Amino acid sequence: MPNPTAAMLVIGDEILSGRTRDANMHHLAGRLTEAGIDLKEVRIVSDDHDQIVAALNDLRGTWETIFTSGGIGPTHDDITADAVGAAFGATVDVREDARALLAAHYARTGSELNAARLRMARIPEGATLIDNPVSVAPGFTLGNVHVMAGVPSVFQAMVASVIPTLTGGAPLLSTSTRIDRGEGDIAGPLGALATEYADLSIGSYPFQKDGRFGANIVIRGQDRARLDAATARLATLFG
Amino acid sequence: MPNPTAAMLVIGDEILSGRTRDANMHHLAGRLTEAGIDLKEVRIVSDDHDQIVAALNDLRGTWETIFTSGGIGPTHDDITADAVGAAFGATVDVREDARALLAAHYARTGSELNAARLRMARIPEGATLIDNPVSVAPGFTLGNVHVMAGVPSVFQAMVASVIPTLTGGAPLLSTSTRIDRGEGDIAGPLGALATEYADLSIGSYPFQKDGRFGANIVIRGQDRARLDAATARLATLFG
């Protein structure tokens, strides 16, 4: 049975401008692979309402589970909640359960729950909250979309909350074999191996180091015995 | 006048599985920003023919210039040239100019131009070649799509060849100001500043460090005087 599928939508002007390098995608990819869920697509879009709505509707109509990161803070450029609401046709307003979480937190820390912070309690109708053990302001789940913060520590905490609620598949197992020969030398026998083990995924990831070319051959699959057999054959071919 | 727009399509099973972390997107984002070209969207898809074709057709119909990375080597999982050909309805075959480049290179290095390596000379009809000073096998440009290798050193060399051929806009200037206060404290005045300087883009990128929250405020624009004025106002507001 094929594994459940997932996609990610990164709302990230700061990544598109080259100012920062993504960390959340890499983290989510690793956690999903462990859970036996196939991350099939990632889109990074700018902080633009229409672009977020269109991408989200595309992704949620194509893949089973969607994760978003970024744009749920208190500042003027935090527009994700409204865009998700628009994508689902759901109204977005301050919700009492989210407001209560924030009120209790800011009372504890002696900060004011001002108008800006109250924006973080704006949650689309029908959504359930995602716990934020780091800084309290919640994420939310609406339909098959999980909306999470962009700050990596908060994003990671929210991923840890959400993943156990999903139905995973058989964990994807993999082996990685480094071959210090150019891909052009190994491609023929490697292609034949891929045809013979068509139930596995065999990928060749070339690298260049100190002026010499090599490739890491990654074999992925759910059946340990088949994986070991293919990996042993690989070692025989290029050992 | 708005800047020219660009998008990137990463063909990257290895990124979606969490095995490797993207480097090419971050590199391209920086070079485009320097050239005054706005990177508006990035998609990462798996090594799947139909998914590559669909994403490419979407992107090339939406943005002015598209860059792809990955999948143009000699192994069985290198399917980008065929997918790009399919997206454009162009036939793909071994082309004499590309074959000649490879033949000369492998004659020089004493390697065989075998069937696998010859796959790297398969170029869609009508495309022009992109020089590869690192490992010879060329990329290609077809319409508004630049098809480049996934190995970072080769990708970067190809980007360096292509960018000077594009019409750039006014370089996007930016300032970054670190404010060691939570976003909730600064969001009100910051939003007012963003409204006042609506010709600039003002982004707030929160961080958490040693248990305390802060934000980097990045102001972007093409007019140095306006940028400096807004940055000075920011310092006054939260100095």
Interface residues (C-beta under 8 A of the other chain):
Chain A: D13 E14 I15 L16 S17 G18 R19 T20 R21 D22 M25 H26 H27 L28 A29 G30 R31 L32 T33 D38 L39 K40 E41 V42 R43 I44 V45 S46 D47 Q51 A55 G73 P74 T75 H76 D77 D78 S111 N114 A115 A116 R117 R119 M120 V134 S135 G150 V151 S153 V154 L172 S174 S176 G182 E183 G184 D185 I186 A187 G188 L190 G191 A194 T195 S201 I202 G203 S204 Y205 P206 F207 Q208 F213 A215 V218 R220
Chain B: D13 E14 I15 L16 S17 G18 R19 T20 R21 D22 M25 H26 L28 A29 G30 R31 L32 T33 D38 L39 K40 E41 V42 R43 I44 V45 S46 D47 Q51 A55 G73 P74 T75 H76 D77 D78 S111 N114 A115 A116 R117 R119 M120 V134 S135 G150 V151 S153 V154 L172 S174 S176 G182 E183 G184 D185 I186 A187 G188 L190 G191 A194 T195 S201 I202 G203 S204 Y205 P206 F207 Q208 F213 A215 V218 R220
